[in-house]
Amino acid sequence: MPAAASAASAAPNTQINKKKKHKKPPPPTLTLGGSLTAGPGVGIARPPVGISIEYPLMAADLGPASCPPPALAAELVRLGAPRLALGGQSQDFTSPAPPSAVPSSWETLTTYSLPAPFWTQLHCLLSATNEPLTVGLNVRNGQLAWAEAMVAGAQRAATGAGLQFSLGNEPDLYYLPNLTSLAKAQPAEEAKEVGLYEQTVGYLRQALGAQAVIGPELANPAHWRAALPGVLAALHPQTVGVHSYPLSVCRSPREATIHGLLARSVGNAPRRLAWVVAAARAAGAPAVISEANSVSCGGKAGVSDSSASAVWAIRFVLAALETGFGEVSFHLSGNPYDPFYLRGGEVVRRPIEGALVALQQWMAPGATLRVGHAVGDVALAAVAAPAGEPLLLLDNESTKPATLSLRGAASAAPVQVFSPAGAGSGRGTVTPAGTGRFLVKVPANGVLALHFAP
């Protein structure tokens, strides 16, 4: 054969070989069944998301009229009428009476006093939403009369949905009263903090009678890890509540970035508190994360109010539920991490709000959450409700889009997609690929929820 003809005949084979070398591997396969759809799971006993709000912000949102703006009640109903907790940092700086009704002192001068119509307005709001209420009591001042007045006001405001009280906010951060020794090393500081807290709580419990208690509302539960069983024995809470903020602009502003917010360790932060759940169970009480958000000290603009915060919130709540916490309450303080805020009587929503609404809808009480093994960088979870099609949650923890081949489903349809790119950008898709097969595309660092029929 002539050389030219030989070269010509070899050229097509070379091109074919090149094509074979560059052929993409098939996407990894996810087969529905086994532990993902029928194995042991976590029962959802209560709405998984709550709302925590500072006293001054709640008073401002209630407005000047006898009843709050209808948009506020409508927003809380949209969020699933979650538990409404009054607390946060303002809890230990709030009194039940106007300034003229209390003696002038340093404590009263640094105290926020509730407006006179506060409890009446709050009752109007709760009558429209039928939400359970948690009321935080001031332990910093430790005045029994104030606690009694707050309890009476809360009882007037609450409806039949439920009422409980929180005694103090983040007592593991309280300053010790001996100011002259603050600059010195504090031996057994934890024991002193715990002793002071237990003494004050024991005194103020007189105002509560048989009312339910949640606590101890620790900022960093690890501070009191050794003491927590004893604190629970002294407090006798019906619910064990702790706080969790995985990032902080107070500790290190540089860590509060979108990249940091989407880090796997940040979304999985509740898993590091599994020992709190164990301590609560030993005390015979359920555990919740009673205050949380993305970045402590008020959040960070551009991070806490970004679309990435919605992805983080879904990961955080799923990790909390799998760890054994029954609820996560997201905090509002008039800062960038607030899921929503009022402007002129109307509600303005931030991206994280949509995630909270979705979580309430996905995991209503009575549902079962089952977490499966990851497929590549895609974490898997399935939610089975008493009625309706199961829900599959695909969380792509990679910075690149991911495609999976879904097998064993008679039907599959996307429900919602959350992505750092925001709504309408990099959306996921579900495409039929033969009998019982679908190709599922999940956006980079995004979460795709889809209904499926086995």
N, C-alpha and C positions, 0 to 999 in steps of 0.2 A: 504494500500500500504506500502511495507517495506520502512524504513527510507532511505536506500541506494538508492532505486529506486526513491524516492521522491526527494532526493538531486540531483540525476543525471538528473531528468527531469527539475529541476529548473535551472541548470547550463546554458543550452542554452538560456533560457529566460533572465537570468542575462546578458549574453554576448550581446544579442540583445538590451537590455535596455541601456547598455553602449555605443553601437554603435549609438543608437538614440541620446544619450546625447551629443556625440562628433561630430554629423553631422554638417557640416559647413552651415551657413545660405546662401541663394542665394545672388549673387551680386546685388547691387542696380541697378535699371533699369532707363535708359535714353530713353525717348520716343521723337523722332524727331517730331517737329510740334510746333504750337503756336508761341510764341515770339521768340523761338530759330531760326526758319527758315523763318518766315513771318512777324514778328512784326517790330516795329520801330528800326532803326539802325543808325549807323554813316556812312555817305558817305565818301569814300576815294577820295579826290579831287586832290591829288598830290602824288608822290612817298613818302612813309612813312619814308624812311631812307635817310639821307644825310651824307656827309663826311666833317669834319672840320679838318684843318691841319695847323700846325705852319709854318710860312714863311721860316725859315732856313731848315726845313725838306723838304718842297716842293722844294726849290732850290736844295737841295742835290739829291732828287729823280729825278729831271729833268735831272741831269747828265751834262757832259761836251759837248755833241754834240748839234747840232742845234735843234734836236727833241729828246724827252725823250725815254727811252727804250720801245720797243713795249709791253713788259710785263706789264708796268704800265698802258698803255691805255687799254689793254685787261682786266686787273683786274677791272678797273673802269667800263668798259662795263659789266663785269660779275656781278658787284654790282648793275647793273641797270642804269648806267650813272646818278648817283644821283647828287644833287646840291653839288658843290665843293666850300667850304668856306675857305678863307685864313684869319687866325686870331689867336685867342688864346692869351696867354701872350705876344708872340712876336709882336703882332699887335701894341702895344704902345711903341715898341722899334725898329721899322722898318722905315727906310728912303728909298726914291726912288733912291738915288744917291750914287756912290762910295765915300769913305771917303775923297778923294782928292778934291771932288767937293763941300764940305761944310766947313764952318769955324770950326776951332778947338775949342771945348768947352766941358764941362762936359757932356752935352746932346749928342753931336755927338760921344764922346768917349764911351758912354754906349749905342750906337745905332747900330743895325744890318742894314747894307746897302745891298740892293738887288744887285745881280750880273747884269752886263750890259745886258746880253742876256735873262734875266728872263722872260720878257713879251713875247718875240718872241717864246721862248721855250714853254711857257704856251699856247700860241695861237696854236702851233702845236699839243699839247696834246688835247686841247678842240676841235680842228677841227676833231680829230679822235674819240672823245667820244660824242661830241655834248651835253655837260653838261652846265647847268646854272651856273653862277659864282657869288660868293659873295666876295667882297674885303674889308678887314678891314683897316680903316684909323687910323693913330697915333693921338690920342687926348692928350696924355701925354705932347708932345712937342707943340702941337697946332700951327704948322707952316703952314700957308695957302699955301705957295709955294710947300711944300712937298705934301700936300693934292692934289693940282692941278696936280702935276707930277704923283702921284699915280693914279688919275682918268684917266689921259691921257693914261698911260700904260695899265690900266685895259680895257679901251675901245679898244685898239689895240688887246688885247688878247682875248676878249670875242667873242663869235659867236652869231648867232641869237637865241640861246636857252635862253638868258636872262642874265641881269647883275644888281646887286644891291650892295649897300655899307653899311658897318657897321661903325658907328662913335664911336670909343673907345671900349675897352674890360674891362668888369666888373668895371664900374665906381664907384660902391658902395664900392670898395676896394681901391680907390685912396687915397693916403696920402694927407692931407691938406698942403698947402705951408708954414704955420707958424710953422717951426720946433721947436721953443722954447716952444711951448705950447703942443707938442705931449704927454709929460709925464703927463699932467694935464687932468682932466675930461673935455670933450668937450660938453658944452651945445648947444643944437640944431645942433649937428654935421651933422645929416641927411640933414637939410636945407642948411648948408654950402656946403656939397658935391653936392647936387642937383643943387644949384645955380652956383657953379663953372662949373659943367658939362654942364648945359644949356647955360651958357655964351660962353664956348669954342665951343660947337656944333653949336650955332648960327653963330659964326664967320666962322667956317670951311665949313658950308653948302654953302657958296659962291662958293666953288669949284665944287659943285655937279650939280648945275642947276636943271634940272627936273629929275635927276637920282633917282631911287628908293632907299629907305633907310630901313634897318632893325635895330631894337634896342629895348631897350637900353642895351641888353647883360649883365644883372645883374648876379653876381655870386650867390648871395642869395637874390632872389626877396623880401623876407620878410623884408630885411633891408629898402627898399623903398616902402613898401606897401601903406602907407598913401600918399606918394608923386607920385606914379606911374601915376595916371590919369593926373596930371599936367605935368609930364615929357613927356607923350605921346602927350599932347596938344602942347608942345613946339617942340618936335622932329618931329611930323607928319610922323611917319613911315608907309610905305606900309605894313610891316610885323612886328609884335611884337615878338621879340626874347629874351629868357632868357636862363640861363644855369642851369643844374641840375646834381650834382654828389651826389648820396645818401650816399657814404662812403668816408672817407678821411684818408690818412696816416699822414697828417699834424695835424689834429685835435686829432685823437686817432688811432695810428697804430694797437692797439689791436682789433678794431672793423672791420678791413679789413681782414676778414676771409671768407672761402668758406661758412661756416655756416651763417655768417652775410649776405653774398651776396645772399643767397637763402632764407633769411627771407622774409615773406610776405610783411612787411612794406617797405622793400628796393625795391622790384619789383613794389610796388604800389606807389612809391614816387611821380610820376607826379600827382596823385590825390590830393595831398596837394597843388597843384598850380592851382586848378580850378578857384580861384579868379583872376589869371592872364588872363585866357581865358575870363572871364567876363569883365575885364577891357579893353582887346583888342577889344572885340565885341562892347563895349560902344564907343570905339574910331573908330569903323568902319574898323578894320583891323583883319586879321587872326593871330593866335598865333602859334608859333613853339618853340620847345626846340632846340635852335640853337647850343648848345654845350653840350655834355653829355658823360659820360662813367661811368664805375663801381666805380672807386676809384680816387678821385682827388689827385693832386700833383704827377701825373705821373703813377698812378696805383701801383699795388703790384705784384711782381713775385710770381707765384704759386696760385694766386687768379684771377687777371685780365686776365691772359693768360690761365686759366684753362677751361675745358669743362663746368664748372658751369657758366662761364660768358655768354655762349651762351643761357642757360636757362634764366638767368637774363635778357639778352637783349630782348628776346621775351616777357617776362612779362612786362618789362619797356615800350616797344613800344606799346603793347596792352593797357596798362593803360593810356599812353599818348593820344592815339587816342580816347579812350572812354571818356577821360576827355575833349576833344575838341581841343587838339593840332594837327596840320596838319602834323607835321614832327618832327623827332628826328635826329639830326646830331651827329654822333659819332666822337670823337676827336682823332687825331693822333699827337704825339709829340716826337716820337722816344723812347717810353717807353713800359712797358709790356702790357698796355691796348690797344695798336694799333691793329686793326683788321688784318692788314698785314704789311709787311715791305719788302724793296728791299735788296737783297744780290747779288752783282755781276750782276746786271741787271735783276735778276729773282725775282719773287714774292714768299715770304714765308707767308703762311696763318696761322692765329691762329683760335682756335675754334669759337670765336665770329663772325668771318667773314662768316662762314656758316649760322649762324642765320640771319645776315643782308641780305644775298642773298635770303634766304627763305622768309623773311618778304616782300621783294620787289616782289617776285613771288606770294606770297599768296594774297597780298593786292595791286594790281595794281590800278591805277586811274580808277574810275568808279565802283569799287566794293563796297559792303556794309558790314560793320562789325556789327554783332548782338551779344550781350553778354547775356548769360542766367544765371539762378540760378545754383549755384554749386550743384553737387551731391556728398555728403560727402566731402572729401578733394579735389575733382576734380573740378576745375573751367572750365566753358564751354564758347566757343565762336564759332560762325559760320560766314563764309565769303561767300557771294554770288557774283559771278562775272557776267557781262553781258552775257558771253558765257562760257560754261563748267559746270562741276558738282560742287555743293557746297562743301565747305571745312569745316570740323569740327576740332576744336582745343581743345584738352583735356590737361589740365595742372594739374598734380598731385602735390599738395603742401605738401604731406606727405613724411616722410622719409621711408615709406614702399610702395611696389608696390600696385597698385590699379586695380581692375577688375570691369568693368561695363557691364551690359547687354544692348545692343543697340537694340531698337525696332523701327519699322516703316521705315526701309530702305530696298529698293530693292537690293542694293549692297553697299558694304563698303570695301575700300582698303586703307592700310596705305600708306602715302606719305613720311613722314620723322619723325624721332624721335630724340629728343635732351635730353641728360641725363648727369648729373655730372660725370657719369662713362665713358663718351666718346663714340665715334662711335664704334659699334660692341659689346658694353657691356650693359646688361640689356635692350635689345631692346624691344619695345612694339610689340604686335601682335593683329591681328584681325582674329577671327575664326568664320565661319558660325555655327549657333546653331539652325537652323530651319527656316521656312519661315519668312522672314522679321526680323530675330533676328541674332545678332552677339555678341560674347564675345570679349570685347576689354580690353587688358592688357596694362596699362601705367606704365612705370618704376618709381621707387622712385624719387621724386623731378624732374620728367621729363615732357616733352611736346611731345604729339603725335598728328600729323596732319594726317587726313584721308579724302579721297574723299568719298562722299556717294551720292546715288540716292534715293530720297524720294519714 
